Amino acid sequence: MNKDKWNAISKEDQATIMQINKEWVEKQAKLWSQLDKEAEAFSAEKGVKIIKASKEEEARIAEIMKEILPAYVKDMKAKGLPGDKALEFCLEYIRTHP
């Protein structure tokens, strides 16, 4: 839903939507986790080998992303969107949900 549509609905309806979102965020996360497990099991049955990146590889990619992320923020701000807040939200989520 875009911001104009959101602002066009009543505060009561906005509050209802926000409450539903709070209730479903955990349910949806659990569903995604279950689907991931099922996909991994299916892949293993088909002979697919899943390889986890090493800490060194994760660090290397994190360094590459440090150059890309400011460009994302700049592009989003140019569109009038809060790219810095979106990035901050994502990074905080990653830190708190390893």
Backbone as CSV, one residue per row, in Angstrom:
resi,resn,N_x,N_y,N_z,CA_x,CA_y,CA_z,C_x,C_y,C_z
1,MET,0.854,-1.167,0.000,0.000,0.000,0.000,0.899,1.229,0.000
2,ASN,0.606,2.162,-0.878,1.435,3.358,-0.881,0.946,4.353,0.170
3,LYS,1.752,5.357,0.416,1.491,6.302,1.498,0.179,7.056,1.306
4,ASP,-0.135,7.428,0.075,-1.387,8.152,-0.174,-2.603,7.288,0.169
5,LYS,-2.574,6.025,-0.233,-3.681,5.105,0.090,-3.784,4.915,1.599
6,TRP,-2.627,4.745,2.245,-2.602,4.579,3.703,-3.235,5.791,4.383
7,ASN,-2.846,6.964,3.964,-3.378,8.186,4.575,-4.854,8.403,4.270
8,ALA,-5.362,7.769,3.221,-6.761,7.931,2.835,-7.710,7.082,3.685
9,ILE,-7.193,6.091,4.378,-8.079,5.265,5.203,-8.151,5.827,6.615
10,SER,-9.198,5.460,7.318,-9.425,6.020,8.654,-8.341,5.564,9.632
11,LYS,-8.156,6.349,10.674,-7.194,5.994,11.731,-7.586,4.670,12.380
12,GLU,-8.885,4.437,12.509,-9.360,3.180,13.094,-8.945,1.999,12.218
13,ASP,-9.115,2.137,10.906,-8.709,1.061,9.995,-7.189,0.890,9.988
14,GLN,-6.470,2.002,10.067,-5.011,1.910,10.144,-4.599,1.129,11.390
15,ALA,-5.243,1.422,12.516,-4.921,0.729,13.770,-5.231,-0.760,13.654
16,THR,-6.328,-1.098,12.984,-6.689,-2.499,12.792,-5.632,-3.208,11.945
17,ILE,-5.223,-2.577,10.877,-4.197,-3.160,10.007,-2.894,-3.353,10.773
18,MET,-2.503,-2.367,11.559,-1.271,-2.477,12.338,-1.360,-3.630,13.342
19,GLN,-2.523,-3.808,13.956,-2.691,-4.910,14.914,-2.591,-6.254,14.206
20,ILE,-3.221,-6.368,13.052,-3.141,-7.612,12.271,-1.690,-7.890,11.889
21,ASN,-0.968,-6.847,11.466,0.437,-7.013,11.104,1.248,-7.545,12.279
22,LYS,1.007,-7.010,13.464,1.735,-7.466,14.652,1.455,-8.937,14.937
23,GLU,0.194,-9.334,14.753,-0.175,-10.722,15.021,0.416,-11.674,13.977
24,TRP,0.503,-11.235,12.749,0.906,-12.135,11.671,2.396,-12.152,11.404
25,VAL,3.154,-11.192,11.887,4.579,-11.165,11.587,5.272,-12.429,12.097
26,GLU,4.940,-12.861,13.304,5.568,-14.065,13.851,5.059,-15.324,13.144
27,LYS,3.755,-15.354,12.862,3.188,-16.510,12.153,3.843,-16.664,10.780
28,GLN,4.008,-15.553,10.087,4.596,-15.601,8.750,6.066,-16.007,8.816
29,ALA,6.786,-15.501,9.812,8.194,-15.867,9.973,8.331,-17.370,10.229
30,LYS,7.459,-17.914,11.064,7.497,-19.355,11.336,7.200,-20.151,10.069
31,LEU,6.232,-19.667,9.288,5.903,-20.348,8.034,7.102,-20.337,7.089
32,TRP,7.753,-19.193,6.946,8.923,-19.106,6.070,10.019,-20.061,6.540
33,SER,10.229,-20.131,7.847,11.248,-21.044,8.380,10.891,-22.492,8.057
34,GLN,9.629,-22.840,8.219,9.190,-24.200,7.905,9.366,-24.489,6.421
35,LEU,8.988,-23.533,5.574,9.152,-23.724,4.135,10.622,-23.858,3.750
36,ASP,11.496,-23.111,4.423,12.937,-23.244,4.183,13.401,-24.664,4.510
37,LYS,12.950,-25.189,5.638,13.335,-26.543,6.037,12.847,-27.568,5.017
38,GLU,11.612,-27.390,4.563,11.064,-28.317,3.567,11.845,-28.235,2.258
39,ALA,12.208,-27.025,1.858,12.972,-26.845,0.622,14.357,-27.467,0.749
40,GLU,14.988,-27.312,1.901,16.300,-27.924,2.118,16.200,-29.447,2.059
41,ALA,15.156,-30.005,2.673,14.979,-31.461,2.650,14.731,-31.948,1.222
42,PHE,13.898,-31.251,0.490,13.610,-31.610,-0.898,14.882,-31.537,-1.747
43,SER,15.639,-30.469,-1.551,16.889,-30.299,-2.296,17.861,-31.427,-1.992
44,ALA,17.967,-31.802,-0.723,18.868,-32.882,-0.327,18.449,-34.199,-0.977
45,GLU,17.140,-34.424,-1.042,16.638,-35.638,-1.706,17.041,-35.675,-3.184
46,LYS,17.160,-34.514,-3.787,17.515,-34.417,-5.204,19.016,-34.342,-5.430
47,GLY,19.791,-34.436,-4.332,21.238,-34.453,-4.455,21.903,-33.083,-4.417
48,VAL,21.130,-32.064,-4.096,21.702,-30.716,-4.010,22.445,-30.583,-2.688
49,LYS,23.647,-30.064,-2.761,24.447,-29.860,-1.552,24.441,-28.365,-1.232
50,ILE,24.027,-28.037,-0.022,23.986,-26.646,0.422,25.267,-26.362,1.194
51,ILE,25.967,-25.342,0.764,27.250,-24.988,1.380,27.103,-23.652,2.085
52,LYS,27.485,-23.615,3.341,27.434,-22.370,4.102,28.733,-21.605,3.879
53,ALA,28.590,-20.325,3.674,29.769,-19.484,3.477,30.595,-19.443,4.764
54,SER,31.895,-19.367,4.593,32.783,-19.254,5.755,32.676,-17.847,6.340
55,LYS,33.140,-17.699,7.559,33.156,-16.372,8.199,33.984,-15.394,7.365
56,GLU,35.064,-15.895,6.781,35.924,-15.046,5.951,35.165,-14.557,4.718
57,GLU,34.409,-15.451,4.091,33.631,-15.078,2.908,32.521,-14.094,3.284
58,GLU,31.873,-14.340,4.408,30.841,-13.411,4.880,31.434,-12.022,5.111
59,ALA,32.622,-11.971,5.699,33.287,-10.691,5.958,33.663,-10.008,4.647
60,ARG,34.120,-10.778,3.672,34.490,-10.213,2.367,33.268,-9.592,1.691
61,ILE,32.157,-10.297,1.729,30.925,-9.778,1.122,30.428,-8.552,1.883
62,ALA,30.550,-8.570,3.202,30.137,-7.411,4.004,30.929,-6.170,3.602
63,GLU,32.219,-6.348,3.316,33.045,-5.221,2.870,32.569,-4.692,1.523
64,ILE,32.219,-5.588,0.616,31.708,-5.173,-0.697,30.402,-4.401,-0.525
65,MET,29.548,-4.876,0.361,28.254,-4.232,0.580,28.401,-2.831,1.168
66,LYS,29.460,-2.620,1.924,29.675,-1.293,2.500,29.768,-0.231,1.413
67,GLU,30.239,-0.614,0.235,30.333,0.325,-0.884,28.990,0.487,-1.590
68,ILE,28.169,-0.543,-1.575,26.900,-0.543,-2.299,25.789,0.138,-1.506
69,LEU,25.762,-0.057,-0.212,24.658,0.424,0.611,24.485,1.943,0.592
70,PRO,25.555,2.734,0.637,25.351,4.190,0.545,24.692,4.611,-0.776
71,ALA,24.988,3.900,-1.847,24.359,4.203,-3.138,22.865,3.916,-3.078
72,TYR,22.505,2.834,-2.397,21.084,2.507,-2.207,20.384,3.637,-1.461
73,VAL,20.988,4.081,-0.362,20.392,5.159,0.440,20.231,6.409,-0.416
74,LYS,21.243,6.757,-1.176,21.194,7.938,-2.037,20.079,7.817,-3.079
75,ASP,19.982,6.651,-3.711,18.938,6.430,-4.720,17.545,6.544,-4.115
76,MET,17.360,5.973,-2.939,16.044,6.024,-2.292,15.693,7.448,-1.873
77,LYS,16.663,8.173,-1.347,16.407,9.565,-0.951,16.053,10.417,-2.169
78,ALA,16.689,10.133,-3.309,16.383,10.859,-4.542,14.931,10.620,-4.972
79,LYS,14.386,9.491,-4.567,12.987,9.156,-4.882,12.030,9.635,-3.790
80,GLY,12.590,10.310,-2.791,11.770,10.803,-1.697,11.438,9.739,-0.663
81,LEU,12.216,8.661,-0.659,11.975,7.559,0.272,13.057,7.527,1.353
82,PRO,12.721,7.026,2.536,13.676,7.020,3.649,14.658,5.845,3.571
83,GLY,15.521,5.882,2.591,16.489,4.796,2.412,17.373,4.587,3.615
84,ASP,17.746,5.659,4.279,18.607,5.530,5.457,17.888,4.795,6.582
85,LYS,16.615,5.094,6.768,15.851,4.418,7.819,15.609,2.956,7.456
86,ALA,15.354,2.686,6.186,15.155,1.301,5.740,16.429,0.491,5.954
87,LEU,17.557,1.070,5.578,18.835,0.377,5.763,19.111,0.152,7.241
88,GLU,18.891,1.172,8.048,19.119,1.057,9.483,18.245,-0.060,10.074
89,PHE,16.987,-0.124,9.658,16.076,-1.165,10.119,16.619,-2.550,9.748
90,CYS,17.038,-2.710,8.507,17.541,-4.011,8.038,18.805,-4.423,8.781
91,LEU,19.727,-3.494,8.943,20.977,-3.817,9.633,20.731,-4.170,11.098
92,GLU,19.812,-3.459,11.724,19.483,-3.762,13.119,18.845,-5.138,13.216
93,TYR,17.988,-5.455,12.284,17.359,-6.784,12.278,18.411,-7.879,12.124
94,ILE,19.339,-7.670,11.224,20.414,-8.660,11.010,21.230,-8.823,12.287
95,ARG,21.528,-7.719,12.956,22.320,-7.788,14.200,21.580,-8.550,15.286
96,THR,20.266,-8.366,15.360,19.494,-8.954,16.466,18.898,-10.317,16.125
97,HIS,19.021,-10.749,14.867,18.481,-12.050,14.448,19.513,-12.799,13.606
98,PRO,20.630,-13.173,14.226,21.696,-13.820,13.456,21.308,-15.206,12.940
